[in-house]
């Protein structure tokens, strides 16, 4: 089963940035232009691929109904 995680991009001044992914067991910090760009693009892709809120609620209800039937 997938584990929930959080994603944070911190701006520490005009040029300084660091990213953090809250994953088990202790999270992961990343920095550097390439890593920040890669993680930023992945986050933007996930946002673009996500269902709208109402559709997400309907999808979860449908999954719950299907699980109750099985």
Order of alpha helices (4+ residues) and beta strands (2+ residues): beta-beta-beta-alpha-alpha
